[in-house]
Amino acid sequence: MRAGAGDSAVVVEDDDGIRELIGTVLQQIGLQVIAVGNGVDGIAAVAEHSPVLVTIDVNMPGIDGFETAKRIRAISSAYIIMLTARDEEIDALQGLGAGADDYVLKPFRPRELRARAEAMLRRPRVVEAAPTGDGPTGGTGPVVVAAPAEEPPPSASGGVLQHNGVVLDPDAYVVKRDGAELSLTRSEFELLHALLESGRRVRSKDELARLLRSSDYVVNPFIGDADRRGVEVHIGNLRKKLADSAADPYLIETVRGVGYRLAAAR
């Protein structure tokens, strides 16, 4: 699937060769590319062109990629892909905490970047709020006693999922808590959707990491520690927006060493 006519992308990268390569990849999927060499120019380009996608290198002169991502997320709902060195996995976590939707490890294959970009563009854009946190919320929370097997899944009507005051409408791409609409990133929305659909069945971090990559993404099926910790970052940010406590959850429970599931119905 290609981008819509007139859609643009901003590439923020200080290396001339890599900047040109990224631009070529994004042009192949139908995006008009605005390429800049530093974070300040990247923020200005996003404000001027309102792109659907932004790629940001982590290590740049002046303000780094993390600060650039934070400032862009405060003014734009564009999807953000961070580019990080292979031996700096912590970059991926900081990037997700700064508001990025995904990350690509350097050196990367052009088809990998293309696959991730296309997976994002297949989904509706979501109006973003400024980030509510800078990363993981700390511990992963206690093991919770399993509910009886006969407990029903979240109620659904016409595809709408509801559980303990949270309502998710996948067609409208809307999430509400106690009637108030929430601003979620694409990754947060997909995680919440998956958990609501699964009910009390536990979803592993590996499953959720693959879900975020999209079922169509098969370039690099390996799931590493950075992918799992990335899921933790998204879950932590999602909990903050839902006002859900890891220690006493009303919505998302942590099953230590395994993954996540919905809390019991209240």
N, C-alpha and C positions, 0 to 999 in steps of 0.2 A: 504494500500500500504506500502511495506517495503522499507527500505533503500537499496541502491545498495551494491553489494558485495565489501567488503573492506572499506566502508565508516566508518568514526570514529566520535566520539563525545568527547569533553573535558568537564568534570564536575569540576567546581571550587566551593568547599563547605568545610567549616572548621568543620562542625559537622559530625562525623564519620557515625552515623546512617542515616542521611539524604543523605549523599554522597553515601552510599551503596544503598539506596532506589532509588535514581535518576539513578544510574548506572544500576540497575536491569530493570527499566522501559525502558531505552534507548536500552538496550540489547534485550529486547523483540521485538523491531521494527527493529532489524537487525544491530544495530550500534556496532562497537567495541569501548569500553569505556576506556578513560584515565582519572582517577580521581585524583585530587590534592586538597590540603587543604588550599591554599592561592593564592592571585592574581599574585604574581611574578612567582610562579611555573605554574600557569595557562597560562600566557602569553608565557612562554617558551614552554609549551606543545603544544599550538596552532601553534607556529612557527615551531616546529619539526614535527607535525603530520598532519597539514593542514586539520582539521576536517570540516565536513559539518554543525555541530551544536555545540554550546557551551552553557552551563548553568552556571550562575554566581550568587552566593549569594551576597546580598547587604552588609551585616554586617560581615566583616572578619577582622582578625588582619592584621597589615601592611597596604598596600594600599587597599582601600575599593572596593566594586563592581563597582561603577561608574567609578573610575579611571581605573580599570581593563578592563571594557568594552571599554573605549576610546582607550586604548592602543591596545587591540585586534582588534578593528575595523580599526585601522590604518594599520594593517598588514594582515588582513584576511577578506574574503567575507563570512565567516560562518554565519549562522543564530545564533542570540544571544537571549537567554531567560533569563531574570532577575528573581530572586526569592526574594520576599520582604515580610516583616511582614504585617499582615492584618491591623494593626492600623497605618501604615505608607504609606498612599496612595501617598504622595509626592515622595516616592522612585520610583514608577512606572513612574512618569513624568520625573524624573531625569535620570532614566535608558534609557527611549526612547530617551531623548535628547543626551545621551552619545553614541547612536548608536545601542541600542538594538532593536530587531524586535518585541518582545512581553515580557510580564511579567506574572508571576504566583504568586498569593498570598499564603503566608504561614498561617496556615497549609494547604497543598494542597492534593487533592486526586490523587493517582497515575494515574488513568484513565484520569484525566484532563490534567496532564502534557503530557501523551502519545498522547492525542487528539491534543493538540497544536503542539507538535513536528511533528506528522504525517501530519498535515495540512501544515506546512512549507515545509516538504520534498516533498510534491506533486507538488511544484512549482519549476521552474528552479532557480538555483542560479544566483545572479547578482553580477558583479564585483563592489565592493564598493570603494568609495573614502573616505579619512579621513573626519570625521564629519565637517560640516560647521557651526555648532552652538551647544549650550549647552542646548537647550530647547525652550520654547515658545518664539515667537517674540514679545510678549507684547499683545496689544489689538487685538480684533478680527476683527476690521475694520467696516466701515459704512454699513448701509443697502443700497442696490443698487436698483434702480428702475427696475422693471421687463421689459424684452423685449417683443415685440409683440408676441402673441401666435403662429403666423405663421412663426416665425424665424426658419430656418432649423437647424438640429443638425449638429455637426462637420462632415466634409466630410470624407468619408471612401472609401477605395479601397482595396479589397481583405482582409478585416479585419483590415487594417491600419487606424488609426484615426488621423485626423489633425485638428488643430484649432489655429488660430493666430500665426503661425510660429512654433508650437509644434507638433511633429509627434510621435505617439506611435504605434509600431508594436508588437502586443501581441504574435505572433508566434516566432519572433526573440528575444523577451524580450528586446527591444531597445527603448529608448526615445531620440529624438533629438530636440534641439531648434535652429532654424535658421541654420540647417545643422550640428551643433556640438552635438556629443553624450554626454549624461549625465549619471552619475553613481547614480542610485537610489537604496534604500533598497527595499526589497520585499514589505514592507508595503506602502512605498511611491508610488511604481509602481502600486499596487492594487488600491490605492485611486485615482491616476490620471486616471487610466483605467476606473474606475467607473464613475468619473465625465465627462470624455470625451464621454462615452457611453450615459450618461444621458442628454447631451446638456444643455439646460437652465432649466431643471427640477431640483428643489432643492432636494439634498440628505441630510437627517437629520444626526446628529452626531450618533444617535443610530443605524441607518442603516449602516453607515460606520464602526462603531465599530463591528457590527455583521459580516460585510464583512471581516474584518481583522481576525476575529476568524475562518472564513471559514464556509460555509453553512453546513458542516458536523459536526461542533462542537456544541453539544447540552448539554454538561455536566452542564454548568452553563449559562443559557440563560439571566440571569439578567444583565442589563447594568446600571452601576453606574456612579457617577461623575468622578471617576478615568478613566473609559473607555472613557468618552466623552472628558475629558481633554487630554487623550492620543491621540485621533484623532487630537485635536488642535496642539499638539506637532508635529505630523507627517505632518500636513498641513503646519505648520510654517517652518519646515525643507525643505519641498517640495518647498515652495515659494522661499526660499533662493536659492536653486539649479536652479530654473527656472528664477531667477532674477525678480520675480513677487511681486509687492508692494501691501500690504493689503489695503493701502489707495487709490491707483489708479491702480487696477489690470487690466492686459491685459488677464489673463487666469482664475484665481480662485477668485470668489467673495464670500464674507461672507454675509449671510442673518441672521442678528442678531436674536438670540434666536431660530433659526431653524437649520441652517446648511450651506451647500456650494453648489455652482453651477458655471457653466462656465460664463465668461464675454461675452458680446455681440461680435459678429464677427466684425473684423476690416479689 
